[in-house]
Amino acid sequence: MAYFDYVLMVVMMETAVLSAADGICNRDRSTVVRNALVNSFIPVYNRHEVKVPDFCPLSRTRDLFAFHQSKKLKESNNRWSCLLCGKAFYSEHYLDQHFSNRHMDTQEHKPDAVCLADYCDIFRCDLLMNAQDRSQCSEQHMTTLKIQCHNLARECRPLKLDKNMTVEQFEDELQESICSYLTCDRYHEHPGLKGNRHYVMIYFVVIMCTFGVIILICYLAYDAVQEEQNIDRKYYVRVRDSDSDDYLDDDNYDSDRRSPYHEVQGLRSRFRVAGAVR
């Protein structure tokens, strides 16, 4: 069984190299595999501070379109520029077509170059390019793909690691990152979906907390205004003069406790008294 797995892996690698040599490598499908490597494969190496070995078929140095990839400039989601001639395009797809039509003479042809599109079965290009794809799943086919994926991970093990991890442990982590979707239960699961759900929950909590703070501030501001208005409208109990029906003069009251409203009322009262005297 181990010999059969080895032969299968060798055939797969030779197919990728031959596809690159014949110039029949699909750019769009290669881009899907390349993006999958960036999202799940390369982070494993970054976590352990090691480089993808050059002998690994998935190494960036062996990518058939590595040179053209280095000449891409993403200015925004809707603007991609060619660093060879300066032309800009609405998407990476049209930029790839531009490279194929105008700059094929600049493409490097290395003898060990690999067409990443030939690994599309492992990295589920059909599903990632068409999210609505719900084709029937065969456990036998998934088993074959998983064997190929495990052999690919074994081929890409680094030569040296730190003392806290063995090469076998690194291989297991690599297999988990790129091969775990090759089952009928998870084949149609989009990579990063679990992480996206976490981000959605975080955004939801942040938004709810923000609204809560805004509502609290508005409530406190409204309560402060109401309290100030209640103080301004507060009526003080004034004692009548024992010898008359008039209230005591407003000067007998503590002016510090009286609001502008009561000051105006006091002035009105004085004007009325002055008019009566005249």
C-alpha positions in Angstrom: 0.0 0.0 0.0 2.8 2.4 0.8 4.5 1.6 -2.5 1.2 2.3 -4.3 0.9 5.7 -2.5 4.4 6.6 -3.5 3.8 5.7 -7.2 0.6 7.8 -7.1 2.4 10.8 -5.7 5.2 10.5 -8.3 2.7 10.3 -11.1 0.8 13.3 -9.8 4.0 15.4 -9.5 5.1 14.4 -13.0 1.7 15.4 -14.4 2.0 18.9 -12.8 5.5 19.4 -14.3 4.5 18.1 -17.7 1.4 20.4 -17.7 3.7 23.4 -17.0 6.1 22.3 -19.7 3.4 21.9 -22.3 2.0 25.4 -21.6 -1.5 24.1 -20.9 -1.7 25.3 -17.3 -5.0 27.0 -16.4 -4.4 30.4 -14.8 -7.7 30.7 -13.1 -7.6 27.3 -11.4 -3.9 27.9 -10.5 -5.1 31.1 -8.7 -7.6 29.2 -6.7 -4.9 26.7 -5.5 -2.5 29.6 -4.8 -5.1 31.4 -2.7 -5.8 28.2 -0.8 -2.1 27.9 -0.1 -1.9 31.4 1.2 -4.9 30.8 3.5 -4.1 27.4 4.9 -0.8 26.0 3.8 1.8 28.8 4.3 0.5 29.9 7.7 1.6 26.6 9.1 5.2 27.4 8.1 4.9 31.0 9.4 3.7 29.8 12.8 6.9 27.7 13.2 9.1 30.3 11.5 10.4 28.0 8.7 10.3 28.4 5.0 8.6 26.2 2.5 11.4 24.0 1.1 12.2 24.5 -2.6 11.8 20.8 -3.2 8.2 21.0 -2.2 5.9 21.1 -5.3 3.8 23.8 -3.7 6.8 26.1 -3.1 6.3 29.6 -4.5 9.7 29.3 -6.3 8.3 26.4 -8.4 5.0 28.1 -9.4 4.9 28.3 -13.1 3.4 31.8 -12.9 5.6 33.0 -10.1 7.2 35.8 -12.2 3.8 37.1 -13.4 2.5 36.9 -9.8 5.3 39.2 -8.7 4.3 41.7 -11.3 0.8 42.1 -10.0 -0.3 45.2 -8.0 -3.6 45.1 -6.2 -4.6 48.7 -5.6 -8.2 47.8 -4.5 -10.7 45.0 -5.0 -11.7 46.5 -8.3 -8.3 47.6 -9.6 -5.4 45.4 -10.5 -2.3 46.8 -12.3 0.4 45.2 -14.4 3.8 46.3 -13.3 5.3 45.3 -16.6 3.4 47.9 -18.7 1.3 49.8 -16.2 -2.2 48.8 -17.5 -5.0 48.5 -15.0 -7.9 46.0 -14.9 -11.1 45.5 -13.0 -10.2 42.1 -11.6 -7.3 39.7 -11.3 -8.9 37.4 -13.9 -8.5 40.1 -16.6 -5.0 40.8 -15.5 -4.2 37.1 -15.9 -5.6 37.2 -19.4 -3.5 40.2 -20.1 -0.3 38.3 -19.0 -1.3 35.4 -21.3 -2.0 37.7 -24.3 0.8 40.3 -23.9 3.6 39.1 -21.7 4.0 35.3 -22.3 7.5 36.1 -23.6 8.5 37.2 -20.1 7.3 34.0 -18.4 10.1 31.9 -16.9 10.4 28.3 -18.0 12.1 26.4 -15.3 12.6 22.6 -15.7 11.0 22.0 -12.3 8.1 24.5 -12.6 4.8 23.2 -11.4 1.3 23.9 -12.6 -0.7 24.5 -9.4 -4.0 23.8 -11.3 -3.0 20.1 -11.4 -3.7 20.0 -7.6 -7.2 21.3 -8.0 -8.8 18.0 -6.9 -7.0 18.2 -3.6 -7.8 21.9 -3.1 -11.4 21.6 -4.4 -11.2 24.2 -7.1 -14.6 23.3 -8.6 -16.3 24.0 -5.3 -14.4 27.2 -4.6 -15.0 28.5 -8.1 -18.7 27.6 -7.9 -20.1 27.9 -4.4 -23.4 26.3 -5.6 -21.7 23.1 -6.5 -23.3 20.3 -4.6 -22.2 17.3 -6.6 -22.5 13.8 -5.1 -19.6 12.7 -2.9 -17.9 9.4 -3.2 -16.1 8.1 -0.1 -13.8 6.1 -2.3 -12.8 9.2 -4.3 -12.3 11.1 -1.0 -10.0 8.4 0.3 -7.9 8.6 -2.9 -7.6 12.4 -2.6 -6.7 12.2 1.0 -3.9 9.7 0.3 -2.5 12.1 -2.4 -2.8 15.0 0.0 -1.0 13.2 2.8 1.8 12.3 0.4 2.0 15.9 -0.7 2.3 17.0 2.9 5.0 14.5 3.5 6.9 15.8 0.4 6.8 19.3 1.8 8.2 18.6 5.3 11.0 21.0 6.2 14.4 19.6 6.9 14.9 21.4 10.2 12.6 22.4 13.0 13.0 23.7 16.5 13.4 21.3 19.4 9.8 21.6 20.5 8.4 19.9 17.4 9.3 16.8 15.4 9.0 16.6 11.6 6.2 14.1 12.0 4.2 16.5 14.2 4.7 19.2 11.6 3.5 16.9 8.9 0.4 16.1 11.0 -0.3 19.8 11.3 0.2 20.3 7.6 -2.2 17.5 6.8 -4.8 18.9 9.1 -4.6 22.3 7.4 -5.0 21.1 3.8 -6.4 17.6 3.9 -9.1 17.8 6.6 -11.8 18.8 4.1 -11.3 15.7 2.0 -14.3 13.8 3.5 -17.9 13.7 2.4 -18.9 15.4 5.6 -16.7 18.4 5.1 -16.0 18.5 1.3 -18.6 21.2 0.7 -17.6 23.3 3.7 -16.0 26.5 2.7 -12.5 27.1 4.2 -12.5 29.8 6.8 -16.2 29.5 7.4 -15.7 28.8 11.1 -13.4 31.8 11.4 -15.9 33.9 9.6 -18.6 32.9 12.0 -16.4 34.0 14.9 -15.9 37.4 13.2 -19.6 37.8 12.7 -20.2 37.2 16.4 -17.5 39.6 17.3 -18.9 42.3 15.0 -22.4 41.7 16.4 -21.2 42.0 20.0 -19.3 45.2 19.2 -22.3 46.8 17.5 -24.6 45.9 20.3 -22.2 47.3 22.9 -21.9 50.5 20.9 -25.6 50.9 20.7 -25.9 50.2 24.4 -23.3 52.9 25.2 -25.1 55.4 23.0 -28.4 54.7 24.6 -26.9 55.1 28.1 -25.3 58.4 27.2 -28.6 59.7 25.7 -30.5 58.6 28.8 -28.0 60.3 31.2 -28.1 63.5 29.1 -31.9 63.4 29.1 -32.1 62.8 32.9 -29.6 65.7 33.5 -31.8 68.1 31.5 -34.9 67.0 33.2 -33.3 67.5 36.6 -32.2 71.0 35.7 -35.6 71.9 34.4 -37.2 70.6 37.6 -34.8 72.7 39.7 -35.6 75.8 37.6 -39.3 75.3 38.0 -39.3 74.5 41.7 -41.7 76.6 43.8 -40.4 77.7 47.2 -42.9 77.9 50.1 -43.2 81.5 51.1 -44.7 82.5 54.5 -47.5 85.1 54.6 -47.1 88.3 56.7 -49.0 87.9 59.9 -50.5 91.4 59.6 -51.5 91.2 55.9 -52.4 88.8 53.1 -49.2 89.7 51.2 -46.2 87.4 51.0 -43.0 88.5 52.6 -40.7 90.6 50.4 -38.6 88.5 48.0 -35.5 90.1 49.5 -36.0 87.9 52.6 -35.3 84.8 50.6 -32.0 83.2 49.8 -31.1 84.4 46.3 -28.6 81.6 45.8 -31.4 79.1 45.9 -33.7 81.0 43.6 -33.8 80.3 39.9 -34.0 83.0 37.1 -37.7 82.2 36.9 -38.2 83.2 40.5 -36.1 86.3 40.0 -38.4 87.4 37.2 -41.5 86.7 39.3 -40.0 88.8 42.1 -39.4 91.8 39.8 -42.9 91.5 38.5 -44.2 91.6 42.1 -42.2 94.7 42.9 -43.5 96.5 39.8 -47.0 95.7 40.8 -46.4 97.1 44.4 -44.8 100.2 43.0 -47.7 100.8 40.7 -50.2 100.4 43.5 -48.4 102.9 45.7 -48.4 105.5 42.9 
